[in-house]
């Protein structure tokens, strides 16, 4: 893919000399125009539709440079239609050419972020992370990622919505809450209103549960009511079908009780989904996302795990156990795993500092190493995009 991108970039640079009139910049000097005219005898003129199709398939890094070609290219690449189409093509790329895995190295006072190409993860045995130039140097937590935007939380509150691909971020201020007590967060995209939202739930000093939502479009917080009484959320939120999801339990997450609580980012209504009917025993429920489907990971005494997928959203009977994975060594710090499935049918699973590729055809597991790192752990996936973290900003 990298070779294809370089070839496309070279072809595009050559074709710049012979762009159609609607893509030519009026400020180009007469000398340059004469050179263009001479070059046109050698190089064919590319139709504007073809130029658009080529640009849509280029990486963000190249597109950022191409915005300097002319005013018309800047307007094209910065247009909402181009940004959305480029995002859709990147998200649906079956080779994960534009998907990245965030890795973090934690020190006593700061956290260093790195990233790896998901495509390299699926095809190589040793990962070579690259530095991710994070604007924050203090300790922070990643609350979620969608459409190339990553939500970070620092200390007892400020949030940051950050797109590392275009190196832009927005600080989101919020009323500080008590340092101690239950706090649960979620970050997602409201497609209906073309809005990005942060949800936070926390226990007040009077032991009441308060739920608030932030809208990037309005740049403001609002209170959300009607939270299901008697439910306790566990773990980080997972975004599927325009809704945030948490594992909920009346007692604790280590038993087959409760359900999955959902929050619709469009109509801001609460809902619930039933868990699959899994086997008995001591295990830990973990919620995940596999492709565009909600999935559950049931770890049995850290020796094996069942992977369930909800094939038809909202239908309990559509839960299907796709695989049982037997671990060859202890993964006691499993926490909440990240999933990814290759076009070959293999699964990448990240359990904090343990990375593995599971092949269901022969029930084999191969473990991946991270070069030049004694310890790091997986945070989240993100996709390279041109989406800007400022509402109504075209980048």
C-alpha positions, -999 to +999 in steps of 0.1 A: +000+000+000+029+024+008+043+018-027+010+024-042+007+057-023+041+068-034+033+059-070+000+078-067+018+108-052+044+108-080+017+106-106-003+134-089+028+156-088+034+150-125-003+157-133-002+190-115+013+206-146-017+197-167-047+201-144-081+211-160-088+248-159-112+246-130-084+232-108-057+257-120-048+285-096-052+320-111-021+333-093+003+310-112+028+330-131+028+333-169+061+315-170+047+286-151+017+285-174+040+283-204+059+254-188+025+237-182+015+242-218+048+227-230+044+198-206+009+191-218+023+179-251+039+151-231+016+144-202-022+138-206-047+160-188-065+143-159-102+148-156-113+165-124-134+134-115-103+112-117-082+136-097-109+135-070-110+097-070-072+095-067-070+120-038-097+101-019-075+071-017-043+088-005-031+088+032-038+118+053-002+128+055+000+132+017-033+150+015-021+176+040+009+184+017-013+184-014-035+212+002-006+235-007-008+227-044-034+254-052-064+271-037-088+248-055-071+217-041-072+232-006-109+238-010-115+203-023-095+185+003-110+206+031-146+202+020-170+183+043-180+160+014-144+151+007-135+145+044-166+123+049-160+102+017-123+098+025-132+087+061-157+061+047-132+047+022-105+045+049-128+029+075-140+002+051-105-007+038-103-045+044-065-044+047-067-018+076-043+004+056-054+035+076-061+019+110-037+024+139-033+008+174-024+032+201+003+019+225+014+037+257+045+037+278+038+050+313+063+067+336+058+081+371+046+115+359+038+112+322+026+089+295+042+085+261+020+074+232+031+053+202+013+037+174+015+007+151-001+001+118-029-025+122-019-040+088+017-046+101+003-061+133-016-087+112+013-096+090+045-093+111+058-110+143+077-080+157+060-046+161+080-014+156+060+015+171+063+051+159+060+081+182+026+097+184+031+134+191+006+138+219-001+175+229-004+164+266+025+154+288+007+149+320-010+116+330-042+111+311-067+084+302-081+076+267-119+076+269-125+064+233-119+069+197-142+075+167-137+087+131-101+096+138-108+117+169-095+105+203-110+116+236-085+121+265-092+129+301-067+146+324-069+143+361-103+155+375-117+166+344-105+187+315-111+166+284-093+169+251-107+159+217-076+152+195-070+142+159-033+130+158-034+127+120-039+164+115-023+174+148-053+194+161-070+192+195-097+210+214-098+214+252-132+207+267-137+223+301-160+206+327-170+212+362-147+193+385-161+163+403-150+145+435-117+126+429-131+095+446-163+077+438-177+060+408-170+077+374-178+063+340-172+079+306-181+074+270-172+091+237-190+087+204-205+101+172-241+111+167-246+106+130-281+120+129-270+154+141-234+151+128-221+158+164-194+143+187-204+138+223-188+130+256-209+113+283-198+112+320-215+096+349-204+102+385-215+099+421-221+132+439-212+138+476-248+131+484-244+097+468-266+105+439-257+095+403-254+124+379-252+120+342-240+148+319-234+150+281-212+173+261-219+184+226-191+195+203-215+214+181-229+235+209-197+234+229-217+229+261-227+204+288-263+193+297-278+170+323-293+137+312-321+121+331-339+088+334-308+066+340-320+030+349-322+028+387-302+001+405-277-005+378-239-002+380-218+002+350-184-016+345-156-008+322-151+016+294-179+024+269-181+006+236-196+024+206-218+003+183-248+013+161-246+049+173-250+039+209-226+037+239-226+004+258-214-007+293-216-040+311-241-036+340-245-057+370-266-056+402-237-071+422-204-073+403-190-081+369-177-115+379-211-133+376-239-139+351-262-111+363-274-078+350-274-068+314-258-044+289-268-008+294-269+014+262-272+051+256-284+063+222-263+094+212-290+106+187-322+106+208-303+105+242-324+076+255-313+047+277-318+011+267-306-024+276-295-056+258-295-091+272-263-109+276-257-143+259-265-175+277-230-187+284-217-217+304-215-217+342-183-211+361-161-183+375-154-158+347-152-121+339-174-104+314-157-080+290-175-060+263-158-053+230-163-045+193-155-068+164-159-051+131-192-033+135-207-058+159-210-058+196-191-087+212-185-102+246-154-119+259-158-143+288-126-152+305-128-185+325-102-185+353-077-170+329-072-203+311-096-199+282-122-175+268-154-176+248-159-150+222-196-141+215-209-118+188-243-102+185-249-107+148-282-088+147-281-058+169-307-058+197-317-095+192-307-117+221-311-149+200-285-136+175-257-139+201-234-166+187-203-181+203-178-179+174-147-193+192-132-206+224-096-195+228-073-216+250-044-195+264-009-211+265+002-189+294-012-167+321-028-134+310-038-123+345-040-086+335-065-092+308-088-062+316-108-052+285-094-067+253-092-051+218-103-071+188-095-070+152-102-096+124-080-099+093-093-108+059-076-142+064-099-149+093-073-145+120-080-125+151-057-099+167-063-096+205-046-071+228-048-077+265-029-047+278+007-058+274+000-091+257-005-091+220-015-122+201-028-135+168-054-163+171-060-186+141-093-204+145-085-229+117-060-247+138-067-232+172-032-217+173-019-186+189+012-167+181+024-139+204+038-106+191+068-088+203+073-050+206+107-038+195+127-015+218+103-017+246+103-037+278+067-029+286+038-012+269+001-018+266-026-013+241-050+016+246-073+017+216-077+017+178-080+048+158-083+056+121-064+082+102-088+109+091-092+146+082-120+152+107-113+183+127-120+184+165-135+219+161-172+222+152-179+238+118-141+239+111-130+224+077-095+216+089 
